[in-house]
Amino acid sequence: MDIEMSLVPRPREVIATGGVVPYDPDGLELTSDPALGPEAYRAEVGPRGIALASGGPAGEFYGRATLRALGDVPIGTLADGPRFAWRGVLLDPARHFLPKDFVLRMIDLLAEHRLNVLQLHLTDDQGWRLPVRSHPRLTEVGGEHYTHDDLREIVAYAAERFVTVVPEINVPGHVQAALAAYPELGNDPGAGVQVWQGWGVSPHTLNLEESTIDFFVDVLDEVVDLFPSPYVHLGGDECLTDEWAATPRALERIAELGLSGPEAARGWITGRLVAHLEQRGRRAVFWYERADGPAGAVAMTWLDEESGALAAHAGHDVVLTPHLRTYLDYPTGYEDGPFAPDRFLALRDVYGFDPQPPTDAAGRVLGVQAQLWGEYLPTPAHVERQAFPRLSAFAEVAWGTAGDYDGFLARLPSHLARLGLAT
């Protein structure tokens, strides 16, 4: 039996000496070895059984999962551990709502691939999926949503599988659903803004009043209470400045605040909310577009593969998310969807993503993340079809064992069949 023919991600080190031992979960000899790292493990397999050493509970979890997937374990040594600490996937229930049961299924699939972060994109122009007790119209107007109990169940289910759920609340752009519920948050409260039915970049942004900051402090306080994650994502991208430049009150506020102009307003809003999260013991994450992101926040660099180094050199910790390598909602070819010709992502190109942290700031790169944006994925079936098999390829990139594409293709059919996924 070839151990590597059965596993995705493939193990880092396999020494098989001949023969196999059936996996018996009750018969494992368990030991702790902190030198391995919290997510690493080592299995020593002999004729009389299996000894599993791990660097922490996550390492034991991954070790057990590997042995369970193999069933009959080759005699010898199996040692494994990840390259990156942050191995994430974004789901987008804001554009098209994703039911709780599907989110739980995706958590199972993430755990099987040793992916350990689920980012939930909970708010956008097309929907608001998080109940906020002090502002109930957000979900009354913003569409189908999770309950607090749903979110607690998702968080707990993920934690049992060593997956951290990172919530995303978009500000100060991508807020049209919030403005439809509470027009006073916008720059033109009488405009009659509705929850957006289209795609693209909405021109509407939050206004610059203290009352609006207070409103989103309320939102973030509820987020922090629901999600124990050390990170909260604030979006921050694709924020047009036209409304601020054209609104007398916005220009007056910009002058009052001593900002250089409308282009600085985004940073002022996000900076205020980052500071509040820090007071609550949490760290903000944002989508990095240019070198004006909030200090101390983690940058997700989505524009290209060069932005990671730029953000790291600017002093940010970084999660690498270049869209032409990690946006799994992109079709694999011309026949698969309504995208521009430069927005395709073949399986080979996902597997070929070779994240290279800058040598002088390598410690600032926390990891990598794949995205499943929901504009053109209206149902869970669409999401799953776009995710796999490319998410399996991404898992090997994140774990750090990608390299042999032909070997990956050989392992893929049995792996997908074991998980009940279509090839």
C-alpha positions as CSV (number, residue, x, y, z in Angstrom):
1,M,0.0,0.0,0.0
2,D,1.3,3.5,-0.9
3,I,0.4,5.7,2.0
4,E,0.6,8.8,-0.2
5,M,-2.0,7.4,-2.6
6,S,-4.6,7.8,0.1
7,L,-4.2,11.2,1.6
8,V,-4.7,14.9,0.7
9,P,-2.8,16.8,1.9
10,R,0.0,14.2,1.6
11,P,2.2,13.7,4.6
12,R,5.6,15.4,4.9
13,E,7.6,12.4,5.8
14,V,6.8,8.7,5.3
15,I,9.1,5.8,6.0
16,A,7.4,2.5,5.3
17,T,9.3,-0.7,6.1
18,G,6.7,-3.3,4.9
19,G,3.4,-4.7,6.2
20,V,0.4,-2.9,7.6
21,V,-1.4,-2.5,10.9
22,P,-5.2,-1.9,11.1
23,Y,-6.0,1.4,12.7
24,D,-7.7,0.9,16.2
25,P,-8.6,4.3,17.7
26,D,-8.9,2.7,21.1
27,G,-5.6,1.1,20.9
28,L,-3.4,4.1,20.3
29,E,-0.5,4.8,22.6
30,L,-0.7,8.6,23.0
31,T,2.2,10.8,24.1
32,S,2.9,14.6,24.1
33,D,5.9,16.1,22.4
34,P,5.8,20.0,22.5
35,A,8.9,20.1,20.3
36,L,6.7,19.0,17.4
37,G,4.7,22.2,17.3
38,P,1.0,22.5,18.3
39,E,-0.4,21.1,15.0
40,A,2.3,18.5,14.2
41,Y,2.3,14.7,15.0
42,R,4.5,11.6,14.6
43,A,3.2,8.1,14.3
44,E,5.4,5.1,15.0
45,V,3.8,2.0,13.6
46,G,4.9,-1.5,14.5
47,P,3.4,-5.0,14.4
48,R,2.0,-4.6,17.9
49,G,0.3,-1.2,17.4
50,I,0.6,2.5,16.8
51,A,2.2,5.1,19.0
52,L,1.0,8.7,18.2
53,A,3.0,11.6,19.6
54,S,1.6,15.2,19.1
55,G,2.6,18.7,19.9
56,G,-0.8,19.6,21.1
57,P,-4.5,18.7,20.8
58,A,-4.7,19.9,17.2
59,G,-1.8,17.7,16.3
60,E,-3.4,14.7,17.9
61,F,-6.6,15.5,16.0
62,Y,-4.8,15.6,12.6
63,G,-2.8,12.5,13.5
64,R,-6.0,10.5,14.3
65,A,-7.6,11.8,11.1
66,T,-4.7,10.6,9.0
67,L,-4.7,7.2,10.6
68,R,-8.5,6.9,10.2
69,A,-8.3,7.8,6.5
70,L,-5.7,5.2,5.9
71,G,-7.5,2.4,7.7
72,D,-4.6,-0.1,7.2
73,V,-1.5,1.8,8.3
74,P,1.9,0.9,6.8
75,I,4.5,-0.2,9.4
76,G,7.1,2.5,9.8
77,T,7.1,6.2,10.7
78,L,4.7,8.9,9.6
79,A,5.6,12.5,10.6
80,D,3.7,15.6,9.6
81,G,3.1,19.3,10.4
82,P,2.0,22.4,8.6
83,R,4.0,25.1,6.8
84,F,1.5,27.9,7.7
85,A,-0.4,28.6,10.9
86,W,-3.3,30.3,9.1
87,R,-4.9,28.0,6.5
88,G,-8.2,29.6,5.7
89,V,-11.3,29.5,3.6
90,L,-13.8,32.3,3.1
91,L,-17.5,31.5,2.7
92,D,-19.9,34.3,1.6
93,P,-23.4,33.9,2.9
94,A,-24.0,37.7,2.5
95,R,-24.5,37.6,-1.3
96,H,-26.5,34.3,-1.3
97,F,-27.5,32.9,2.1
98,L,-25.9,29.6,3.0
99,P,-27.9,27.5,5.5
100,K,-26.4,26.4,8.8
101,D,-26.2,22.7,7.9
102,F,-24.1,23.5,4.8
103,V,-21.7,25.6,6.8
104,L,-21.3,22.7,9.2
105,R,-20.6,20.4,6.3
106,M,-18.0,22.7,5.0
107,I,-16.4,22.8,8.4
108,D,-16.1,19.0,8.3
109,L,-14.5,19.3,4.9
110,L,-12.1,21.9,6.0
111,A,-11.0,19.8,8.9
112,E,-10.5,16.7,6.7
113,H,-8.1,18.9,4.6
114,R,-6.3,20.3,7.7
115,L,-7.6,23.8,7.1
116,N,-8.1,25.7,10.3
117,V,-9.8,29.0,9.6
118,L,-13.3,29.7,8.3
119,Q,-13.9,33.3,7.5
120,L,-17.7,34.1,7.3
121,H,-18.5,37.1,5.2
122,L,-21.6,38.1,7.1
123,T,-22.5,41.5,5.7
124,D,-22.4,43.2,2.3
125,D,-24.5,45.3,0.0
126,Q,-26.8,42.4,-0.8
127,G,-27.5,41.1,2.7
128,W,-27.0,41.3,6.5
129,R,-26.8,37.9,8.1
130,L,-25.9,38.7,11.7
131,P,-28.6,39.6,14.3
132,V,-27.8,42.7,16.4
133,R,-30.2,43.1,19.3
134,S,-29.8,46.8,19.6
135,H,-30.3,47.3,15.8
136,P,-33.0,44.7,14.8
137,R,-33.8,46.3,11.4
138,L,-30.4,45.1,10.1
139,T,-31.8,41.6,9.7
140,E,-35.4,42.6,9.3
141,V,-34.5,44.4,6.1
142,G,-31.2,42.7,5.3
143,G,-32.7,39.3,4.5
144,E,-32.4,35.7,5.6
145,H,-30.0,35.4,8.5
146,Y,-28.5,33.1,11.2
147,T,-29.8,33.2,14.7
148,H,-27.5,33.7,17.7
149,D,-27.9,30.0,18.5
150,D,-27.0,29.1,14.9
151,L,-23.8,31.1,15.1
152,R,-22.9,29.6,18.5
153,E,-23.5,26.1,17.2
154,I,-21.2,26.9,14.1
155,V,-18.5,28.3,16.4
156,A,-18.6,25.3,18.8
157,Y,-18.8,22.7,16.0
158,A,-15.7,24.3,14.3
159,A,-13.8,24.5,17.6
160,E,-14.2,20.7,18.1
161,R,-12.5,20.3,14.8
162,F,-9.8,22.9,15.5
163,V,-11.3,25.4,13.0
164,T,-11.5,29.1,14.1
165,V,-14.4,31.0,12.8
166,V,-13.4,34.6,11.8
167,P,-16.5,36.9,11.3
168,E,-16.4,39.7,8.7
169,I,-18.4,42.9,9.1
170,N,-17.8,45.2,6.1
171,V,-17.1,48.9,6.7
172,P,-17.1,51.7,5.4
173,G,-18.1,50.4,1.9
174,H,-20.1,47.3,1.0
175,V,-22.7,48.6,3.4
176,Q,-25.8,49.1,1.3
177,A,-27.9,46.5,3.2
178,A,-27.1,48.4,6.4
179,L,-28.1,51.7,4.8
180,A,-31.4,50.2,3.6
181,A,-32.2,49.3,7.2
182,Y,-30.8,52.5,8.8
183,P,-30.6,55.4,6.2
184,E,-29.2,57.8,8.9
185,L,-25.9,55.9,8.6
186,G,-25.5,57.2,5.0
187,N,-24.4,60.4,3.4
188,D,-27.9,61.0,1.9
189,P,-30.5,59.6,4.3
190,G,-33.4,60.6,2.1
191,A,-32.1,58.8,-1.0
192,G,-34.2,55.7,-0.4
193,V,-31.4,53.2,-0.7
194,Q,-32.5,49.6,-0.9
195,V,-30.7,46.2,-0.4
196,W,-28.8,45.9,-3.6
197,Q,-29.9,43.4,-6.1
198,G,-26.8,43.7,-8.3
199,W,-23.1,43.0,-8.2
200,G,-20.0,45.2,-8.4
201,V,-19.0,48.1,-6.2
202,S,-21.8,50.2,-4.7
203,P,-21.1,53.9,-4.5
204,H,-22.7,54.2,-1.1
205,T,-20.6,54.5,2.1
206,L,-21.1,55.2,5.7
207,N,-21.2,58.8,6.8
208,L,-18.5,60.2,9.2
209,E,-20.6,61.1,12.2
210,E,-19.8,59.9,15.7
211,S,-23.3,58.3,15.9
212,T,-22.3,56.0,13.0
213,I,-19.1,55.0,14.8
214,D,-21.2,54.3,17.9
215,F,-23.6,52.2,15.9
216,F,-20.8,49.9,14.6
217,V,-19.3,49.7,18.0
218,D,-22.6,48.2,19.1
219,V,-22.3,45.8,16.2
220,L,-18.8,44.8,17.0
221,D,-19.5,44.3,20.6
222,E,-22.2,41.7,19.7
223,V,-19.7,40.1,17.2
224,V,-17.1,39.8,20.0
225,D,-19.6,38.2,22.3
226,L,-20.6,35.6,19.7
227,F,-17.3,34.8,18.2
228,P,-14.3,33.9,20.5
229,S,-11.9,34.2,17.6
230,P,-8.9,36.5,18.3
231,Y,-9.6,38.1,14.9
232,V,-12.5,40.2,13.5
233,H,-12.4,41.1,9.8
234,L,-13.5,44.7,9.0
235,G,-13.5,44.5,5.2
236,G,-12.3,48.0,4.2
237,D,-11.9,47.3,0.5
238,E,-13.6,48.7,-2.6
239,C,-14.7,51.9,-0.8
240,L,-15.5,54.7,-3.3
241,T,-15.0,58.2,-2.0
242,D,-17.4,60.0,-4.4
243,E,-20.2,60.5,-1.8
244,W,-17.8,62.0,0.7
245,A,-16.4,64.3,-1.9
246,A,-19.9,65.5,-3.0
247,T,-21.6,65.8,0.3
248,P,-21.3,69.1,2.2
249,R,-21.7,67.6,5.6
250,A,-19.0,64.9,4.8
251,L,-16.6,67.7,3.7
252,E,-17.4,69.6,6.9
253,R,-16.6,66.5,9.0
254,I,-13.4,65.9,7.1
255,A,-12.3,69.4,7.9
256,E,-13.3,69.0,11.6
257,L,-11.3,65.8,11.9
258,G,-8.3,67.4,10.2
259,L,-8.2,64.8,7.5
260,S,-6.3,65.5,4.3
261,G,-9.4,64.8,2.1
262,P,-12.2,62.3,1.2
263,E,-9.6,59.6,0.4
264,A,-8.5,59.7,4.1
265,A,-12.0,59.0,5.5
266,R,-11.9,55.3,5.0
267,G,-8.8,55.1,7.2
268,W,-10.4,57.2,9.9
269,I,-13.5,55.0,10.2
270,T,-11.5,51.7,10.1
271,G,-8.9,53.1,12.5
272,R,-11.6,54.0,15.1
273,L,-13.1,50.5,14.9
274,V,-9.7,48.8,15.0
275,A,-9.0,50.7,18.2
276,H,-12.3,49.5,19.7
277,L,-11.5,45.9,18.8
278,E,-8.1,46.2,20.5
279,Q,-9.8,47.5,23.6
280,R,-12.0,44.3,23.5
281,G,-8.9,42.2,23.2
282,R,-9.3,41.4,19.5
283,R,-7.3,42.0,16.4
284,A,-8.7,43.5,13.2
285,V,-8.1,42.1,9.7
286,F,-8.7,44.0,6.5
287,W,-8.4,43.6,2.7
288,Y,-5.2,45.2,1.6
289,E,-5.4,47.4,-1.5
290,R,-2.7,50.1,-0.8
291,A,-0.4,51.2,1.9
292,D,-3.0,53.1,4.0
293,G,-4.4,50.3,6.0
294,P,-5.0,50.5,9.8
295,A,-1.9,50.1,11.9
296,G,-1.7,46.9,13.8
297,A,-4.3,45.1,11.7
298,V,-3.7,41.9,9.7
299,A,-3.6,42.5,5.9
300,M,-5.2,40.1,3.5
301,T,-3.4,40.8,0.2
302,W,-5.8,39.9,-2.6
303,L,-4.7,42.1,-5.6
304,D,-1.6,40.1,-6.7
305,E,1.2,38.0,-5.4
306,E,3.5,41.0,-4.9
307,S,1.3,42.7,-2.3
308,G,2.2,40.3,0.5
309,A,5.7,41.6,0.6
310,L,4.6,45.2,0.4
311,A,2.2,44.8,3.3
312,A,4.8,43.0,5.4
313,H,7.3,45.7,4.8
314,A,4.7,48.3,5.8
315,G,4.5,46.6,9.2
316,H,1.5,44.4,8.8
317,D,1.1,40.7,9.6
318,V,-0.2,39.2,6.4
319,V,-2.5,36.4,5.1
320,L,-1.8,35.8,1.4
321,T,-4.9,35.8,-0.7
322,P,-3.9,36.7,-4.4
323,H,-7.1,36.4,-6.4
324,L,-5.6,34.7,-9.4
325,R,-4.5,31.8,-7.1
326,T,-7.1,31.7,-4.4
327,Y,-10.5,32.9,-5.7
328,L,-12.2,29.5,-6.1
329,D,-15.5,31.2,-7.3
330,Y,-13.6,31.9,-10.5
331,P,-14.5,29.4,-13.3
332,T,-11.9,27.0,-14.5
333,G,-12.4,27.9,-18.1
334,Y,-14.4,29.9,-20.6
335,E,-17.4,27.6,-20.5
336,D,-18.0,27.9,-16.8
337,G,-19.2,31.4,-16.0
338,P,-19.7,35.1,-16.7
339,F,-16.1,36.3,-16.0
340,A,-13.5,38.2,-18.0
341,P,-10.9,36.1,-19.7
342,D,-8.3,37.0,-17.1
343,R,-10.5,35.6,-14.3
344,F,-10.1,31.9,-14.7
345,L,-8.4,29.6,-12.1
346,A,-7.5,26.1,-13.3
347,L,-6.8,23.2,-10.8
348,R,-3.2,23.2,-11.9
349,D,-2.8,26.9,-11.1
350,V,-4.2,26.5,-7.6
351,Y,-1.8,23.6,-7.0
352,G,1.0,25.6,-8.5
353,F,0.6,28.5,-6.1
354,D,4.0,28.7,-4.3
355,P,3.7,31.4,-1.5
356,Q,7.0,33.0,-0.9
357,P,7.2,35.2,2.2
358,P,9.8,38.0,1.9
359,T,13.1,36.8,3.3
360,D,13.5,39.9,5.5
361,A,9.9,39.8,6.9
362,A,9.0,36.1,6.6
363,G,7.7,36.0,10.2
364,R,5.0,38.5,9.3
365,V,3.3,36.0,6.9
366,L,0.7,34.2,9.0
367,G,-0.5,32.0,6.2
368,V,-2.8,31.7,3.1
369,Q,-6.5,31.6,2.5
370,A,-8.9,30.6,-0.4
371,Q,-12.0,32.5,-1.2
372,L,-15.5,31.4,-2.3
373,W,-17.3,34.7,-3.0
374,G,-21.0,34.2,-3.5
375,E,-22.1,36.5,-6.3
376,Y,-22.4,33.7,-8.9
377,L,-22.8,30.8,-6.4
378,P,-26.5,30.9,-5.5
379,T,-26.8,27.5,-3.8
380,P,-24.7,25.3,-1.6
381,A,-24.4,22.9,-4.5
382,H,-22.8,25.7,-6.6
383,V,-20.4,26.5,-3.7
384,E,-19.3,22.9,-3.3
385,R,-18.9,22.4,-7.0
386,Q,-16.6,25.4,-7.3
387,A,-14.7,24.5,-4.1
388,F,-13.7,20.9,-5.1
389,P,-11.4,19.6,-6.2
390,R,-9.5,23.0,-6.2
391,L,-9.8,23.3,-2.4
392,S,-8.0,20.0,-2.1
393,A,-5.2,21.4,-4.2
394,F,-5.1,24.5,-2.0
395,A,-5.0,22.4,1.1
396,E,-1.6,20.9,0.0
397,V,-0.3,24.5,-0.7
398,A,-1.4,25.6,2.7
399,W,0.0,22.5,4.5
400,G,3.2,22.9,2.6
401,T,3.4,19.6,0.7
402,A,2.4,20.6,-2.8
403,G,4.9,20.0,-5.6
404,D,4.1,16.7,-7.4
405,Y,1.0,17.6,-9.5
406,D,0.8,14.2,-11.2
407,G,1.0,12.5,-7.8
408,F,-1.8,14.8,-6.5
409,L,-4.0,13.9,-9.5
410,A,-3.4,10.2,-8.8
411,R,-4.4,10.6,-5.1
412,L,-7.4,12.8,-5.8
413,P,-10.1,10.3,-7.0
414,S,-10.0,8.0,-4.0
415,H,-9.7,11.0,-1.7
416,L,-12.8,12.7,-3.1
417,A,-14.7,9.4,-3.1
418,R,-13.9,8.9,0.6
419,L,-15.4,12.3,1.4
420,G,-18.5,11.9,-0.8
421,L,-17.4,14.6,-3.3
422,A,-17.9,14.5,-7.0
423,T,-14.7,14.1,-9.1
